[in-house]
């Protein structure tokens, strides 16, 4: 049997676009001589559809799209993902389903059993788990058809009490097909391959794995669809961060291979979290070239899709001459085209001369338009108006924040006037510790760097320069500073980033408690201070814009912490 594997970039709720993309690939597959074409999880409506799934009209449009696509299945089988109705009154009203369309109708259906309910996943909110398991027969093959999480329940510490493939193996399938919407993070691609390979070695039949690609707000899907032979040998790996396709013959998936004796001991809950726990190795792990290369691709795709799918064209950001805004500008220019990203330089009396010249040099190299709008007069007018109330008080955080909010106000005014989207340039270290100004430098419609620690931003800047040498060297080497008071440096308010980022990583990504972090070799008072800063500033992050997710635990929908709480604060 010839199987056509197609990973595509869908748009949540854009039924016409999704349907046209699917039908275009169906025609391509027919011309290639395919018997069956496979698409990804919830390809009909896009993933994640979230509370759209609670609307009757949304489900009706899904059903209509499925029937329209089925009309093109007379010569070829089509596997798509869609929400379907649960006919049993008890339980949730919907299943997350994989549908086999053939001869103009739905010939087979497999419902997702394992509904992830952690991090960015919230499937049990909407879907009922499958309660029966049957292979799907097509062209003389019995197919074990599963959906994403259904193949992850392996290892010594499984997350779920049932394993769908164990049930399906009772019917002696010839082939596994898994349709997936597996998000990117810089830990995940190797784990994904290992999980699929371990399924193949355990059940001794081939697997065809189709993953989604593209970005949906903060979540990036990286594609990388896979085909494994029954021996555990990787036969095909599709491209990452772009649409791709391939045609394979199942006859080629049963050849022997000498490495088929590998064990499945690595697979388990631990594969859902980052690997490095040795404090001495954390920064090397976070900043290695492989991870940073993937992160860059994810950020570019995240920005590009956010704008295209929302119908936006032009972006604006504040360019300070610092490394964060420099990296954000490079990413935005690559994603949107340099002409579509405007940089605004807003120096004050506290800004160094090189901040302006560095920012100008960067925009000149990239080809991005820029404007210089000094804020000294604006800042002084605020102080003049507040003088009766601020009289006889020392310069402090209020005066610093006035500068930041003046810049945010100018950026938003330009965005409103000319139809720009404001891109935020804050990094994860700053967001974690509350080192930012609400309605000032925390303003924006999308955060590019909010899931990257400062150490990763620095590594990304150097990686960008390896490719294009766009960022002036002075930006890379000067001490980080908000430049809101004379001679200010980030280290006046925060620990050195090489220490801070390791503590933050252990707490946020690895969920280590204070004593565990202290036992890793960090100063106890510093650890308690950092964790207090993180927990006390949840109210700020709660008001922040969407962050492109690249880690196992990004701020936003995947990290749900109470604001009014006392733990470690």
ROSEPA-54985 format. One record per residue (C-alpha): x, y, z; chain. Coordinates in Angstrom, 1 decimal, padded with zeros to 4 digits. Each point is the difference from the previous one (the first is absolute). Layout:
BEGIN
> X|Y|Z|A
...
end
This chain:
BEGIN
> 000.0|000.0|000.0|A
> 001.3|003.5|-000.9|A
> -000.5|002.5|002.8|A
> 000.3|003.8|-000.5|A
> 001.0|001.8|003.1|A
> -000.8|003.8|000.1|A
> 000.8|002.4|002.9|A
> -001.8|003.3|-000.5|A
> -000.3|003.4|001.7|A
> -003.7|000.4|000.9|A
> -001.9|003.0|001.4|A
> -002.4|-000.5|002.9|A
> -003.6|000.5|-001.1|A
> 001.0|000.8|-003.6|A
> -002.0|-002.8|-001.5|A
> 000.2|001.1|-003.6|A
> 003.8|000.4|000.1|A
> 000.5|-003.3|001.8|A
> -002.3|-001.9|-002.4|A
> 001.7|001.5|-003.0|A
> 003.5|-000.9|001.3|A
> -001.2|-003.6|000.7|A
> -001.6|-000.4|-003.4|A
> 003.0|001.4|-001.8|A
> 002.1|-002.7|001.7|A
> -002.5|-002.7|-000.9|A
> 000.3|000.9|-003.6|A
> 003.8|000.0|000.2|A
> -000.2|-003.4|001.7|A
> -002.3|-001.4|-002.7|A
> 002.4|001.1|-002.7|A
> 002.9|-001.7|001.9|A
> -001.8|-003.3|000.0|A
> -000.9|-000.1|003.7|A
> -002.6|-002.3|001.5|A
> -000.3|001.9|003.2|A
> 000.9|003.5|001.2|A
> 000.5|000.9|003.7|A
> -000.5|003.4|001.6|A
> 000.6|001.2|003.6|A
> -002.1|000.3|003.1|A
> -003.1|002.2|-000.2|A
> 001.0|001.0|-003.5|A
> -003.5|000.9|-000.9|A
> -000.3|002.8|002.6|A
> 003.6|000.7|001.1|A
> 001.6|-000.7|003.3|A
> -000.7|001.1|002.7|A
> -003.5|001.2|-000.6|A
> -000.6|000.5|003.8|A
> -003.5|001.4|000.9|A
> -001.0|000.2|-003.7|A
> -000.8|-003.7|000.6|A
> -002.9|001.1|002.3|A
> -001.8|001.6|-002.9|A
> -002.6|-002.1|-001.9|A
> 000.7|002.0|-003.2|A
> 003.7|-000.7|000.2|A
> -000.6|-003.8|000.2|A
> -002.5|000.2|-002.8|A
> 002.5|001.7|-002.2|A
> 002.5|-002.8|000.8|A
> -002.5|-002.6|-001.0|A
> -000.8|001.8|-003.2|A
> 003.7|000.2|-000.9|A
> 000.5|-003.7|000.6|A
> -002.9|-000.9|-002.3|A
> 001.4|002.4|-002.7|A
> 003.4|-001.7|000.2|A
> -001.5|-003.4|000.0|A
> -001.5|000.7|-003.4|A
> 003.5|-000.1|-001.4|A
> 000.9|-003.4|001.5|A
> -001.3|-002.3|-002.7|A
> 003.5|-000.8|-001.3|A
> 002.0|000.5|003.2|A
> -000.4|-000.5|003.7|A
> 000.3|003.2|002.1|A
> 000.9|000.1|003.7|A
> -000.9|003.3|001.6|A
> -000.4|001.2|003.6|A
> -003.3|001.6|001.2|A
> -002.2|000.3|003.0|A
> -002.9|-002.4|-000.1|A
> -003.1|-000.3|002.1|A
> -000.3|-002.5|002.8|A
> -003.3|-001.9|-000.4|A
> -000.1|-001.1|003.6|A
> -001.7|002.5|002.3|A
> 002.4|-000.6|002.9|A
> 003.3|001.7|-000.3|A
> 001.3|002.9|-002.1|A
> -001.8|000.7|-003.2|A
> 003.0|-000.3|-002.4|A
> 002.8|-002.3|-000.9|A
> 003.3|001.0|-001.5|A
> -000.1|-002.3|-003.0|A
> 002.0|-001.3|-002.9|A
> -002.3|-000.8|-003.0|A
> 000.7|-002.2|-003.0|A
> -001.9|001.3|-002.9|A
> -000.5|-002.3|-003.1|A
> -002.6|-000.5|-002.7|A
> -001.6|003.3|000.9|A
> -000.7|-000.7|003.6|A
> 001.5|-000.6|003.5|A
> 001.3|-003.6|-000.2|A
> 001.8|-000.1|003.4|A
> 000.4|002.0|003.2|A
> 002.5|-000.1|002.8|A
> -000.6|002.2|003.1|A
> 002.8|001.3|002.1|A
> 000.4|-001.8|003.3|A
> 002.7|001.9|001.9|A
> -001.0|003.6|000.4|A
> 002.9|002.1|001.2|A
> -000.9|002.5|002.7|A
> 003.3|001.5|000.9|A
> 002.0|003.1|-001.1|A
> -001.6|001.5|-003.2|A
> -002.3|-003.0|-000.4|A
> -003.6|000.1|001.3|A
> -001.7|-002.8|-002.0|A
> -002.0|-001.6|002.8|A
> -001.8|003.4|000.3|A
> -001.7|-000.8|-003.4|A
> 000.4|-003.7|-000.9|A
> -001.2|-003.4|001.2|A
> 002.7|-002.7|000.0|A
> -000.5|-002.9|-002.3|A
> -001.7|-003.0|001.7|A
> 000.6|-002.6|-002.8|A
> 002.9|-000.8|-002.3|A
> -000.2|-001.5|-003.4|A
> 002.4|-000.1|-003.0|A
> -001.0|001.6|-003.2|A
> 000.1|-002.2|-003.1|A
> 001.1|001.5|-003.3|A
> 001.3|-001.7|-003.2|A
> 000.7|-003.2|001.8|A
> 001.9|001.6|002.9|A
> -001.2|000.2|003.6|A
> 001.1|003.4|001.2|A
> 000.4|000.9|003.7|A
> -001.1|003.6|-000.3|A
> 000.9|002.2|003.0|A
> 000.2|003.7|000.9|A
> 003.1|001.8|001.4|A
> 000.1|-000.7|003.8|A
> -001.4|-003.5|-000.6|A
> 003.6|-001.3|-000.8|A
> 001.7|001.7|002.9|A
> -001.1|-002.3|002.8|A
> 003.2|-002.1|000.2|A
> 002.7|-000.5|002.6|A
> 000.2|-000.8|003.7|A
> -002.0|003.0|001.1|A
> -002.9|000.4|-002.4|A
> -002.3|003.0|000.3|A
> -003.2|-001.9|-000.8|A
> -001.5|-003.3|001.1|A
> -000.7|-001.3|-003.4|A
> 002.1|-000.4|-003.2|A
> -002.1|000.2|-003.2|A
> 002.6|-001.9|-002.0|A
> -000.1|-002.9|002.4|A
> -003.8|-000.3|-000.7|A
> 000.4|000.4|-003.8|A
> 002.7|-002.7|-000.1|A
> -002.6|-002.6|001.0|A
> -001.3|000.4|-003.6|A
> 003.4|-000.6|-001.6|A
> 000.5|003.2|-002.0|A
> 002.4|000.2|-002.9|A
> 000.8|003.7|000.4|A
> -000.1|002.8|002.5|A
> -001.1|003.5|-001.1|A
> 000.1|002.9|002.5|A
> -001.4|003.4|-000.9|A
> 001.4|002.7|002.3|A
> 000.1|003.6|001.0|A
> 003.2|-000.1|002.1|A
> 001.3|003.5|000.9|A
> 003.6|001.0|-000.2|A
> 002.3|000.6|002.9|A
> 003.8|-000.4|-000.1|A
> -000.2|-003.3|002.0|A
> -002.6|-001.7|-002.1|A
> 001.3|-001.2|-003.4|A
> 002.3|-002.7|001.2|A
> -002.6|-001.2|002.5|A
> -002.6|-000.2|-002.7|A
> 002.3|-002.2|-002.2|A
> 000.8|-002.2|003.0|A
> -003.6|-000.5|000.9|A
> -001.0|-000.9|-003.5|A
> 003.0|-002.4|-000.4|A
> -000.8|-001.6|003.3|A
> -003.6|-000.6|-001.1|A
> 001.3|-001.7|-003.1|A
> 002.4|-002.2|001.9|A
> -002.6|-000.9|002.5|A
> -002.7|-000.9|-002.4|A
> 002.2|-001.1|-002.9|A
> -002.0|001.7|-002.7|A
> 000.8|003.2|-002.0|A
> -001.3|003.4|000.9|A
> -000.9|003.0|-002.1|A
> -000.2|003.2|002.1|A
> -001.4|003.2|-001.3|A
> 000.5|003.2|002.0|A
> -001.4|003.5|-000.5|A
> 002.2|002.9|-000.9|A
> -000.5|003.8|000.5|A
> -000.8|002.3|002.9|A
> -003.3|000.6|001.8|A
> 000.5|003.1|002.1|A
> 002.6|-001.1|002.6|A
> 000.3|-003.6|-001.0|A
> 002.4|-001.0|-002.8|A
> -000.4|-003.4|-001.8|A
> 003.3|-001.1|-001.6|A
> -001.1|-002.7|-002.4|A
> 002.8|-002.6|-000.2|A
> -002.5|-002.8|-001.0|A
> 001.6|-003.5|000.1|A
> -000.1|-003.4|-001.5|A
> 001.5|-003.0|001.8|A
> 000.5|-003.5|-001.3|A
> -001.0|-003.0|002.1|A
> 003.6|-000.4|000.9|A
> 000.2|003.4|001.8|A
> 001.9|001.5|-002.9|A
> -000.9|003.6|-000.9|A
> -001.1|000.0|-003.7|A
> -001.1|003.5|-000.5|A
> 000.1|003.3|002.0|A
> -001.8|003.0|-001.5|A
> 001.2|003.6|000.3|A
> -000.3|002.0|003.2|A
> -001.8|003.4|000.2|A
> -001.4|-000.2|-003.5|A
> -002.6|-002.0|-002.0|A
> 001.2|-003.2|-001.5|A
> -001.2|-003.3|-001.5|A
> 001.2|-003.4|-001.1|A
> -001.2|-003.2|-001.7|A
> 000.9|-003.3|001.5|A
> -000.7|-003.6|-000.7|A
> -000.9|-002.2|003.0|A
> 001.9|-002.8|-001.7|A
> 003.2|001.8|000.9|A
> -000.9|000.1|003.7|A
> 000.6|-003.6|000.9|A
> 003.7|-000.5|-000.6|A
> 002.3|-001.2|002.8|A
> 002.5|002.2|001.7|A
> 002.9|-000.8|002.4|A
> -001.0|002.6|002.6|A
> -003.5|-001.4|000.8|A
> 001.1|-001.3|003.4|A
> 000.0|003.5|001.7|A
> -002.0|000.2|003.2|A
> -002.8|002.4|000.8|A
> 001.3|001.0|003.4|A
> 000.4|003.7|-000.8|A
> -003.7|000.5|-000.6|A
> -002.2|001.3|002.8|A
> -001.3|003.2|001.6|A
> 003.5|001.4|000.2|A
> 000.1|000.4|-003.7|A
> -002.5|002.9|000.2|A
> 002.5|002.2|001.9|A
> 003.4|001.3|-000.6|A
> 003.0|-002.2|000.5|A
> 002.7|002.0|001.6|A
> -000.1|000.3|003.8|A
> 003.7|000.4|000.7|A
> 000.4|003.7|000.8|A
> 003.4|000.1|-001.6|A
> -001.5|-001.3|-003.3|A
> -003.2|002.0|-000.2|A
> 001.2|003.0|-001.9|A
> 001.9|-002.2|-002.4|A
> -003.1|-002.0|-000.6|A
> -002.2|003.1|-000.5|A
> 002.4|001.7|-002.3|A
> 001.4|-002.8|-002.2|A
> -000.1|000.7|-003.7|A
> -002.6|-002.7|-000.7|A
> -002.5|001.3|002.4|A
> 000.6|003.7|-001.0|A
> -000.3|-000.9|-003.7|A
> -003.4|-001.6|000.7|A
> -001.1|002.9|002.2|A
> 000.8|002.5|-002.7|A
> -002.1|-002.0|-002.5|A
> -002.9|-000.2|002.4|A
> 000.1|003.7|000.8|A
> 000.1|001.0|-003.7|A
> -002.9|-002.4|-000.7|A
> -001.9|001.3|003.0|A
> 000.2|003.6|-001.0|A
> -000.7|-000.7|-003.7|A
> -003.1|-002.1|000.7|A
> -001.4|002.4|002.7|A
> 000.1|002.8|-002.5|A
> -001.3|-001.9|-003.1|A
> -002.8|-001.8|001.8|A
> -001.1|003.2|001.8|A
> 000.2|002.0|-003.3|A
> 002.7|002.3|001.3|A
> 002.8|001.2|-002.2|A
> 002.2|002.5|001.9|A
> 001.7|000.0|003.4|A
> 001.6|002.6|002.3|A
> 002.3|-000.4|002.9|A
> 002.2|002.1|002.3|A
> 003.6|-000.2|-000.9|A
> 002.2|000.9|002.9|A
> 003.4|-001.0|-001.2|A
> -000.2|-003.0|002.4|A
> 000.3|-003.7|-000.8|A
> -003.6|-000.9|000.5|A
> -001.5|002.6|-002.4|A
> 002.8|-000.8|-002.5|A
> -000.8|-003.7|000.0|A
> -003.8|000.7|-000.2|A
> 000.6|002.3|-002.9|A
> 002.0|-002.6|-001.9|A
> -002.6|-002.7|000.6|A
> -002.9|002.3|-001.1|A
> 001.9|001.2|-003.1|A
> 000.6|-003.6|-001.1|A
> -003.6|-001.0|000.7|A
> -001.7|003.0|-001.6|A
> 002.5|001.6|-002.3|A
> 002.2|002.9|001.1|A
> -002.2|002.7|-001.6|A
> -003.0|-001.1|002.2|A
> 001.8|000.5|003.3|A
> 000.4|003.5|001.4|A
> 002.5|000.6|002.8|A
> -000.5|003.0|002.3|A
> 002.9|001.4|001.9|A
> -001.1|002.0|003.1|A
> 003.0|001.4|001.8|A
> -000.2|001.9|003.3|A
> 002.6|002.0|001.9|A
> 001.1|-003.3|001.6|A
> 000.6|-001.8|-003.4|A
> 003.6|-000.5|-001.0|A
> 001.1|001.4|-003.4|A
> 000.9|-003.5|-001.2|A
> -003.5|-001.2|000.7|A
> -001.3|002.2|-002.8|A
> 003.0|-000.7|-002.4|A
> -000.2|-003.7|000.6|A
> -003.7|-000.1|-000.7|A
> 000.4|002.1|-003.1|A
> 002.8|-002.3|-001.2|A
> -002.2|-003.1|000.5|A
> -003.0|001.5|-001.9|A
> 002.4|001.1|-002.8|A
> 001.4|-003.4|-000.3|A
> -003.3|-001.8|000.0|A
> -001.7|002.6|-002.2|A
> -002.8|000.6|002.5|A
> -001.5|003.6|000.1|A
> 000.6|001.8|003.2|A
> -000.9|003.2|001.8|A
> 001.7|001.9|002.8|A
> -002.5|001.5|002.4|A
> 001.7|001.4|003.2|A
> -002.1|-000.2|003.1|A
> 001.8|002.5|002.2|A
> -002.5|002.8|-000.5|A
> -002.9|-002.4|000.5|A
> 001.6|-001.4|003.2|A
> 000.6|003.5|001.4|A
> -003.6|001.0|-000.7|A
> -001.2|-002.9|002.1|A
> 002.3|001.0|002.8|A
> -001.2|003.6|-000.2|A
> -003.6|-001.1|000.2|A
> 000.8|-002.3|002.9|A
> 002.2|002.4|001.8|A
> -002.6|001.2|002.5|A
> -000.5|-003.7|001.0|A
> 003.6|-001.2|-000.3|A
> 001.5|003.0|001.7|A
> 002.8|-000.7|002.5|A
> 000.1|-003.7|-000.9|A
> 003.2|-001.7|-001.4|A
> 000.3|-001.3|-003.5|A
> -001.1|-003.6|-000.1|A
> -001.9|-002.7|-001.8|A
> -002.9|002.3|-000.8|A
> 002.2|002.3|-002.0|A
> 001.6|-002.9|-001.8|A
> -003.3|-001.5|-000.9|A
> -001.3|003.3|-001.4|A
> 002.7|-000.3|-002.6|A
> -000.9|-003.5|-000.9|A
> -003.7|000.8|-000.2|A
> 000.7|003.1|-002.1|A
> 001.7|-002.3|-002.5|A
> -002.9|-002.5|000.1|A
> -002.4|002.8|-000.6|A
> 001.9|001.2|-003.1|A
> 000.3|-003.4|-001.4|A
> -003.7|-000.7|000.5|A
> -000.9|003.4|-001.6|A
> 002.0|-000.9|-003.1|A
> -001.5|-003.5|-000.1|A
> -003.5|001.5|000.2|A
> 000.7|002.7|-002.6|A
> 001.6|-002.2|-002.6|A
> -001.4|-003.5|000.6|A
> 003.1|-001.5|001.5|A
> 000.1|-002.9|002.5|A
> 002.3|000.8|003.0|A
> 002.5|-002.8|000.5|A
> 001.2|-000.4|003.6|A
> 003.7|-000.5|000.7|A
> 000.1|-001.2|003.6|A
> 001.8|-003.2|000.8|A
> -000.9|-002.8|002.4|A
> 002.5|001.0|002.7|A
> -001.6|003.4|000.2|A
> -003.6|-001.3|-000.1|A
> 000.8|-002.6|002.7|A
> 001.4|002.5|002.4|A
> -002.4|002.9|-000.8|A
> 002.8|002.1|-001.4|A
> -002.2|002.0|-002.3|A
> -002.6|002.7|-000.1|A
> -003.7|-000.7|-000.4|A
> -001.4|002.1|-002.9|A
> 003.6|000.9|-000.9|A
> 002.6|-002.4|-001.2|A
> -002.5|-002.8|000.7|A
> -002.5|001.3|-002.6|A
> -000.5|-001.9|-003.2|A
> -002.1|-002.2|-002.1|A
> 002.4|-002.9|-000.2|A
> 003.1|-000.9|001.9|A
> 002.9|-001.4|-002.0|A
> 002.5|-000.6|002.7|A
> -002.2|-000.6|003.1|A
> 000.9|-003.8|000.1|A
> 003.8|000.6|-000.3|A
> 002.2|000.6|003.0|A
> 002.5|002.8|-000.4|A
> 002.8|-002.5|-000.5|A
> -002.0|-001.5|-002.9|A
> -000.6|003.4|-001.5|A
> 003.8|000.7|000.0|A
> 000.6|-003.4|-001.6|A
> -002.7|000.7|-002.6|A
> 001.7|003.3|-000.8|A
> 003.3|-001.6|-000.6|A
> -001.7|-002.7|-002.1|A
> -001.6|002.6|-002.1|A
> 003.3|001.7|-000.5|A
> 001.5|-003.3|-001.1|A
> -002.5|000.0|-002.8|A
> -000.2|003.7|-001.0|A
> 002.2|002.1|002.3|A
> -002.9|002.4|000.4|A
> 000.4|001.0|003.7|A
> 002.7|002.5|000.8|A
> 002.7|-001.5|002.3|A
> -000.5|002.7|002.5|A
> -003.5|-001.1|000.7|A
> 001.3|-003.5|000.7|A
> 002.6|001.0|002.5|A
> -001.3|003.0|002.0|A
> -001.6|-000.7|003.4|A
> -003.8|-000.2|-000.1|A
> -001.8|003.1|001.2|A
> -003.5|001.5|000.0|A
> 001.6|003.5|-000.1|A
> -002.6|001.5|002.2|A
> 002.4|001.7|002.4|A
> 003.7|001.0|-000.2|A
> 002.5|-002.9|-000.4|A
> -002.8|-002.5|000.5|A
> 000.7|-003.7|-000.6|A
> -002.3|-003.0|000.3|A
> 002.4|-001.5|002.5|A
> -000.9|002.8|002.4|A
> -003.5|-001.6|000.4|A
> 000.5|-003.6|-001.0|A
> 002.6|-002.7|000.6|A
> 002.4|-000.6|-002.9|A
> -001.9|-001.7|-002.8|A
> 002.2|-003.1|-000.1|A
> -001.0|-000.7|003.6|A
> -003.6|001.3|-000.2|A
> -000.9|-001.9|-003.1|A
> 001.1|-003.3|001.5|A
> -002.1|000.5|003.1|A
> -003.0|001.1|-002.1|A
> 000.4|-003.0|-002.2|A
> 000.0|-002.5|002.9|A
> -003.0|001.7|001.6|A
> -002.1|000.7|-003.1|A
> 000.8|-002.8|-002.5|A
> 001.0|-002.7|002.5|A
> -002.4|001.0|002.8|A
> 002.8|-000.4|002.7|A
> -000.8|001.2|003.5|A
> 002.3|002.5|001.8|A
> 001.9|-002.6|002.0|A
> 000.7|-002.1|-003.1|A
> 001.4|003.1|-001.8|A
> 002.1|000.9|003.0|A
> 001.3|-003.5|000.2|A
> 001.1|000.5|-003.6|A
> 002.6|002.4|001.2|A
> -001.7|003.4|000.0|A
> 000.0|002.6|002.8|A
> -003.1|-000.6|002.2|A
> -000.8|003.7|000.4|A
> 000.3|000.6|-003.7|A
> -002.2|-003.0|-000.8|A
> -002.7|001.2|002.3|A
> 000.3|003.6|-001.3|A
> -000.4|-001.2|-003.6|A
> -002.9|-002.3|000.6|A
> -001.8|002.8|001.9|A
> 000.5|002.3|-002.9|A
> -001.5|-002.6|-002.4|A
> -003.1|-000.7|002.1|A
> -000.6|003.6|001.0|A
> -000.1|001.1|-003.6|A
> -002.7|-002.4|-001.3|A
> -002.4|003.0|-000.2|A
> 002.2|001.6|-002.6|A
> 000.3|-003.0|-002.2|A
> -003.7|-000.5|000.2|A
> -000.4|003.2|-001.9|A
> 002.6|-000.8|-002.6|A
> -000.4|-000.7|-003.7|A
> 000.2|-003.4|-001.6|A
> 003.5|-001.5|000.1|A
> 001.3|-002.3|-002.8|A
> 000.7|-003.3|001.8|A
> 003.3|-001.7|-000.5|A
> 000.6|-001.7|003.4|A
> -001.7|-002.7|002.0|A
> -001.5|002.6|002.3|A
> -000.7|003.5|-001.4|A
> -001.8|002.8|001.8|A
> -003.6|000.1|-001.2|A
> -002.7|-002.6|-000.4|A
> 002.4|-002.9|000.7|A
> 001.0|001.4|003.5|A
> -002.9|000.7|002.2|A
> 000.9|001.5|003.4|A
> -002.2|001.8|002.5|A
> 000.6|003.7|000.3|A
> -001.3|000.4|003.5|A
> 002.2|-002.6|001.8|A
> 002.6|-000.3|002.7|A
> 002.2|-002.8|-001.2|A
> 003.7|001.1|-000.1|A
> -001.0|003.6|000.0|A
end
